[in-house]
Amino acid sequence: MAKLEYKDHIVSVSAIWDTQHQYQFTPFVEIRARAASNKLLNTILTHHQAFTTDQKAIEFGFGLGREWIDSQSSKSPE
């Protein structure tokens, strides 16, 4: 599992076998608050993107995590 700190969050990405093809990797992303609780905020698993190497899947997963964090921080409080 690879980890990245981004805007007070921790993005963890694992590359798992794409169950449909069994020769490609799909990113599994967990996003946690870096604050004291390290609370799980979101999980992202996409079957629409598969990669031939685990490193490419992990890089894509980090991009998904950063996009989600950015979209949450751009939302105005209700």
Secondary structure, DSSP 4 states (H G I P E B T S, - for coil): -EEEEETTEEEEEEEEE-TTTSSSEEEEEEEEE-STT--EEEEEE-SS--BSSHHHHHHHHHHHHHHHHHHHHHSPP-
